[in-house]
Amino acid sequence: MEEVDMEKLKAYAAGTLTAHERSALERQCRAKGYDPLILVEILEFEQDSRASYSRFDEHQAFKQLKSKLNK
């Protein structure tokens, strides 16, 4: 399976993509079974060294999404 372009995802999170690029990235993510907003949350979580999940189920969900992303 082709992976999501992380640079485009970072630009999506920053709001610097054109409407066409944003729409194309959203379609690409959804075609692979990913919600682009969840991917942005994962990206932001990884970038924030102070972030932590206090609830076990949230942490497990994060780990599952992250492992799917890294396949």
TIDO-317329 format. One record per atom (N, C-alpha, C, O): residue number from 1; atom name; x, y, z. Coordinates in Angstrom, 3 decimals. Atoms other than C-alpha are relative to their C-alpha. Layout:
BEGIN
NODE    i  at      east     north        up
NODE  NUM  CA         X         Y         Z
...
***
This chain:
BEGIN
NODE    i  at      east     north        up
NODE    1   N     0.845    -1.186     0.000
NODE    1  CA     0.000     0.000     0.000
NODE    1   C     0.888     1.245     0.000
NODE    1   O     1.853     1.344     0.758
NODE    2   N    -0.737    -1.263     0.085
NODE    2  CA     1.276     3.437    -0.940
NODE    2   C    -0.261     0.822     1.256
NODE    2   O    -1.383     0.866     1.761
NODE    3   N     0.127    -0.776    -1.234
NODE    3  CA     1.928     5.681     2.041
NODE    3   C    -0.435     1.439    -0.285
NODE    3   O    -0.342     1.926    -1.412
NODE    4   N     0.379    -1.405     0.069
NODE    4  CA     0.649     9.172     2.714
NODE    4   C     1.277     0.834     0.020
NODE    4   O     2.187     0.558     0.802
NODE    5   N    -1.159    -0.896     0.071
NODE    5  CA     3.157    11.912     1.815
NODE    5   C     0.019     0.876     1.256
NODE    5   O    -0.844     1.733     1.442
NODE    6   N    -0.058    -0.708    -1.280
NODE    6  CA     4.229    13.268     5.205
NODE    6   C     0.228     1.503    -0.180
NODE    6   O    -0.282     2.302     0.605
NODE    7   N    -0.213    -1.434     0.234
NODE    7  CA     5.424    16.593     3.776
NODE    7   C    -1.317     0.681    -0.369
NODE    7   O    -1.603     1.787     0.089
NODE    8   N     1.311    -0.567     0.355
NODE    8  CA     2.000    17.170     2.220
NODE    8   C    -0.921     0.022     1.218
NODE    8   O    -1.716     0.946     1.390
NODE    9   N     0.821     0.033    -1.212
NODE    9  CA     0.374    16.134     5.491
NODE    9   C     0.381     1.147     0.933
NODE    9   O    -0.489     1.759     1.553
NODE   10   N    -0.448    -1.135    -0.821
NODE   10  CA     2.495    18.706     7.344
NODE   10   C    -0.527     1.313    -0.572
NODE   10   O    -0.959     2.193     0.173
NODE   11   N     0.524    -1.206     0.644
NODE   11  CA     1.481    21.354     4.796
NODE   11   C    -1.517     0.096     0.206
NODE   11   O    -2.055     1.186     0.397
NODE   12   N     1.442     0.050    -0.253
NODE   12  CA    -2.157    20.253     5.213
NODE   12   C    -0.295     0.497     1.411
NODE   12   O    -1.209     1.294     1.621
NODE   13   N     0.185    -0.408    -1.396
NODE   13  CA    -1.858    20.679     8.981
NODE   13   C     0.267     1.487     0.181
NODE   13   O    -0.397     2.151     0.977
NODE   14   N    -0.353    -1.415    -0.108
NODE   14  CA    -0.260    24.103     8.525
NODE   14   C    -0.960     0.893    -0.784
NODE   14   O    -0.955     2.113    -0.617
NODE   15   N     0.950    -0.779     0.793
NODE   15  CA    -2.995    25.163     6.089
NODE   15   C     0.619     0.687    -1.197
NODE   15   O     0.101     1.700    -1.665
NODE   16   N    -0.692    -0.654     1.113
NODE   16  CA    -0.571    25.966     3.270
NODE   16   C    -0.261    -0.652    -1.353
NODE   16   O     0.318    -0.228    -2.353
NODE   17   N     0.330     0.629     1.279
NODE   17  CA    -2.014    23.670     0.579
NODE   17   C    -1.097     0.796    -0.701
NODE   17   O    -1.919     1.450    -0.060
NODE   18   N     1.100    -0.597     0.752
NODE   18  CA    -4.203    24.995    -2.203
NODE   18   C    -1.236    -0.866     0.207
NODE   18   O    -1.134    -1.990     0.699
NODE   19   N     1.242     0.763    -0.158
NODE   19  CA    -7.832    23.880    -2.209
NODE   19   C     0.078    -1.310    -0.781
NODE   19   O    -0.378    -2.349    -0.303
NODE   20   N    -0.131     1.211     0.823
NODE   20  CA    -7.048    21.408    -5.011
NODE   20   C     0.936    -1.013     0.662
NODE   20   O     0.622    -2.202     0.711
NODE   21   N    -0.954     0.896    -0.671
NODE   21  CA    -4.017    19.957    -3.171
NODE   21   C    -0.617    -0.606     1.261
NODE   21   O    -0.445    -1.792     1.542
NODE   22   N     0.651     0.463    -1.231
NODE   22  CA    -6.003    19.716     0.070
NODE   22   C    -1.036    -1.083    -0.318
NODE   22   O    -1.097    -2.116     0.349
NODE   23   N     1.019     0.961     0.405
NODE   23  CA    -8.861    17.925    -1.673
NODE   23   C     0.633    -1.305    -0.487
NODE   23   O     0.150    -2.390    -0.162
NODE   24   N    -0.692     1.191     0.506
NODE   24  CA    -6.463    15.533    -3.439
NODE   24   C     0.586    -0.813     1.152
NODE   24   O     0.499    -2.041     1.149
NODE   25   N    -0.574     0.703    -1.149
NODE   25  CA    -4.709    14.689    -0.158
NODE   25   C    -1.097    -0.677     0.819
NODE   25   O    -0.924    -1.810     1.269
NODE   26   N     1.114     0.594    -0.742
NODE   26  CA    -8.039    14.100     1.598
NODE   26   C    -0.517    -1.251    -0.702
NODE   26   O    -0.786    -2.261    -0.052
NODE   27   N     0.448     1.172     0.765
NODE   27  CA    -9.144    11.740    -1.200
NODE   27   C     1.007    -1.139     0.109
NODE   27   O     0.626    -2.296     0.282
NODE   28   N    -1.059     1.004    -0.097
NODE   28  CA    -5.788     9.929    -1.095
NODE   28   C    -0.046    -0.687     1.369
NODE   28   O     0.038    -1.913     1.454
NODE   29   N     0.055     0.561    -1.355
NODE   29  CA    -6.021     9.463     2.688
NODE   29   C    -1.210    -0.907     0.160
NODE   29   O    -1.093    -2.029     0.654
NODE   30   N     1.231     0.781    -0.169
NODE   30  CA    -9.615     8.260     2.601
NODE   30   C     0.028    -1.275    -0.835
NODE   30   O    -0.504    -2.303    -0.415
NODE   31   N    -0.114     1.195     0.845
NODE   31  CA    -8.854     5.849    -0.263
NODE   31   C     0.839    -1.074     0.681
NODE   31   O     0.674    -2.263     0.407
NODE   32   N    -0.859     0.939    -0.734
NODE   32  CA    -6.269     4.249     2.028
NODE   32   C    -0.592    -0.373     1.353
NODE   32   O     0.011    -1.128     2.115
NODE   33   N     0.665     0.334    -1.254
NODE   33  CA    -8.704     4.072     4.926
NODE   33   C     0.371     0.901     1.163
NODE   33   O     0.097     0.563     2.315
NODE   34   N    -0.413    -0.923    -1.055
NODE   34  CA    -7.299     7.040     6.864
NODE   34   C    -0.879     1.237    -0.013
NODE   34   O    -1.315     1.693    -1.071
NODE   35   N     0.664    -1.292    -0.118
NODE   35  CA    -9.096    10.104     8.142
NODE   35   C     1.116     1.041     0.084
NODE   35   O     1.938     0.972     0.998
NODE   36   N    -1.101    -0.970    -0.015
NODE   36  CA    -6.824    13.080     7.312
NODE   36   C     0.101     0.787     1.304
NODE   36   O     1.203     1.143     1.722
NODE   37   N    -0.048    -0.744    -1.261
NODE   37  CA    -7.793    14.885    10.520
NODE   37   C     0.635    -0.832     1.113
NODE   37   O     1.331    -0.292     1.973
NODE   38   N    -0.642     0.888    -0.983
NODE   38  CA    -6.755    11.856    12.602
NODE   38   C     1.501    -0.034    -0.263
NODE   38   O     2.298    -0.006     0.675
NODE   39   N    -1.430     0.013     0.332
NODE   39  CA    -3.436    11.747    10.737
NODE   39   C     0.676     1.272     0.488
NODE   39   O     1.804     1.229     0.979
NODE   40   N    -0.549    -1.270    -0.483
NODE   40  CA    -2.893    15.416    11.573
NODE   40   C     0.150    -0.049     1.521
NODE   40   O     1.150     0.422     2.064
NODE   41   N    -0.105     0.125    -1.463
NODE   41  CA    -3.623    14.676    15.239
NODE   41   C     1.196    -0.859     0.393
NODE   41   O     1.913    -0.529     1.338
NODE   42   N    -1.150     0.866    -0.278
NODE   42  CA    -1.056    11.854    15.193
NODE   42   C     1.286     0.767    -0.231
NODE   42   O     2.207     0.712     0.585
NODE   43   N    -1.185    -0.792     0.324
NODE   43  CA     1.478    14.127    13.529
NODE   43   C     0.271     1.029     1.096
NODE   43   O     1.406     1.166     1.552
NODE   44   N    -0.168    -1.006    -1.047
NODE   44  CA     0.886    16.878    16.092
NODE   44   C     0.386    -0.638     1.331
NODE   44   O     1.187    -0.078     2.080
NODE   45   N    -0.344     0.699    -1.242
NODE   45  CA     1.053    14.376    18.960
NODE   45   C     1.481    -0.364     0.006
NODE   45   O     2.169    -0.179     1.010
NODE   46   N    -1.408     0.387     0.078
NODE   46  CA     4.428    13.106    17.760
NODE   46   C     0.921     1.206     0.117
NODE   46   O     2.027     1.092     0.646
NODE   47   N    -0.837    -1.197    -0.025
NODE   47  CA     5.740    16.660    17.415
NODE   47   C    -0.020     0.690     1.364
NODE   47   O     0.858     1.500     1.662
NODE   48   N     0.119    -0.647    -1.306
NODE   48  CA     4.627    17.688    20.893
NODE   48   C     0.569    -0.913     1.079
NODE   48   O    -0.109    -1.831     1.541
NODE   49   N    -0.664     0.882    -0.968
NODE   49  CA     7.086    16.139    23.335
NODE   49   C    -0.644     0.069     1.378
NODE   49   O    -0.422    -0.812     2.208
NODE   50   N     0.657    -0.134    -1.305
NODE   50  CA     4.994    17.373    26.268
NODE   50   C    -1.332    -0.733     0.064
NODE   50   O    -1.891    -0.927     1.143
NODE   51   N     1.313     0.658     0.029
NODE   51  CA     1.839    15.572    25.133
NODE   51   C     0.087    -1.396     0.599
NODE   51   O     1.073    -2.110     0.417
NODE   52   N     0.059     1.362    -0.526
NODE   52  CA     0.832    12.450    26.963
NODE   52   C    -1.454    -0.416     0.131
NODE   52   O    -2.329     0.393     0.442
NODE   53   N     1.344     0.536    -0.182
NODE   53  CA    -2.198    10.237    27.034
NODE   53   C    -0.097    -0.596     1.390
NODE   53   O     0.745    -1.399     1.792
NODE   54   N     0.158     0.525    -1.351
NODE   54  CA    -3.472     9.510    30.502
NODE   54   C    -0.887    -1.233     0.022
NODE   54   O    -0.810    -2.041     0.947
NODE   55   N     0.909     1.145     0.007
NODE   55  CA    -6.109     6.986    29.504
NODE   55   C     0.552    -1.100    -0.889
NODE   55   O     0.974    -0.837    -2.015
NODE   56   N    -0.586     1.138     0.699
NODE   56  CA    -4.971     3.535    28.405
NODE   56   C    -0.640    -0.225    -1.362
NODE   56   O     0.072    -0.478    -2.334
NODE   57   N     0.666     0.286     1.268
NODE   57  CA    -7.610     3.110    25.676
NODE   57   C     0.365     1.030    -1.063
NODE   57   O     0.498     0.673    -2.234
NODE   58   N    -0.431    -1.014     0.964
NODE   58  CA    -6.649     6.411    24.020
NODE   58   C     1.416    -0.295    -0.477
NODE   58   O     1.724    -0.146    -1.659
NODE   59   N    -1.379     0.312     0.355
NODE   59  CA    -3.007     5.391    24.104
NODE   59   C     0.043    -1.198    -0.948
NODE   59   O     0.813    -1.194    -1.908
NODE   60   N     0.033     1.176     0.877
NODE   60  CA    -3.803     2.009    22.531
NODE   60   C    -0.511     0.380    -1.388
NODE   60   O     0.029    -0.088    -2.391
NODE   61   N     0.528    -0.442     1.292
NODE   61  CA    -5.865     3.663    19.778
NODE   61   C     1.061     0.775    -0.766
NODE   61   O     1.203     0.604    -1.977
NODE   62   N    -1.080    -0.757     0.629
NODE   62  CA    -2.985     6.036    19.073
NODE   62   C     1.056    -0.948    -0.560
NODE   62   O     1.506    -0.780    -1.694
NODE   63   N    -1.026     0.944     0.443
NODE   63  CA    -0.506     3.147    18.863
NODE   63   C    -0.466    -0.787    -1.220
NODE   63   O     0.326    -1.047    -2.126
NODE   64   N     0.526     0.743     1.144
NODE   64  CA    -2.772     1.235    16.463
NODE   64   C     0.003     0.866    -1.254
NODE   64   O     0.401     0.398    -2.321
NODE   65   N    -0.001    -0.894     1.154
NODE   65  CA    -3.200     4.238    14.162
NODE   65   C     1.418     0.268    -0.479
NODE   65   O     1.676     0.303    -1.682
NODE   66   N    -1.388    -0.258     0.355
NODE   66  CA     0.521     4.952    14.265
NODE   66   C     0.607    -1.202    -0.712
NODE   66   O     1.344    -1.032    -1.684
NODE   67   N    -0.560     1.190     0.645
NODE   67  CA     1.395     1.354    13.371
NODE   67   C    -0.563    -0.163    -1.405
NODE   67   O     0.156    -0.604    -2.302
NODE   68   N     0.576     0.043     1.346
NODE   68  CA    -1.020     1.492    10.403
NODE   68   C     0.710     0.993    -0.906
NODE   68   O     0.982     0.700    -2.070
NODE   69   N    -0.647    -1.049     0.782
NODE   69  CA     0.630     4.691     9.248
NODE   69   C     1.410    -0.405    -0.402
NODE   69   O     1.869    -0.049    -1.487
NODE   70   N    -1.390     0.364     0.253
NODE   70  CA     4.120     3.185     9.449
NODE   70   C     0.167    -1.260    -0.828
NODE   70   O     1.298    -1.657    -1.106
NODE   71   N    -0.103     1.226     0.806
NODE   71  CA     3.299     0.054     7.409
NODE   71   C     0.492     0.305    -1.383
NODE   71   O     0.640    -0.604    -2.200
***
